[in-house]
Amino acid sequence: MPRGLSSSAFMKPFVVLALPGMYLFYKYNQYRRQQQEQNRRKVTERELAHLNHKIVSYSPLFFCLVITIYSLIELNKSLLHSVKTHSILFPYLLYT
């Protein structure tokens, strides 16, 4: 009888005995991974809710800030246009 066959026949009972333990170990690891994933999802949901709250609470302030900056830019443009127009009409204003 070849050597590989006898060792294979000798190992079969051990493999059969090990299979239920391996299956239980696999199921335990699967359960543990699912619990970790659920915990991560809870943390992520909490962080997203907090970020959403910050965005919603600061959005009116941000909107007002954007409008103010836009208004200042437009005012600056009109003032620059006014200075250019007056300097063409009244060049002495540039030196005063």
Buried (B, 14 or more C-beta within 10 A) or exposed (E): EEEEEEEEEEEEEEEEEEEEEEEEEEEEEEEEEEEEEEEEEEEEEEEEEEEEEEEEEEEEEEEEEEEEEEEEEEEEEEEEEEEEEEEEEEEEEEEE
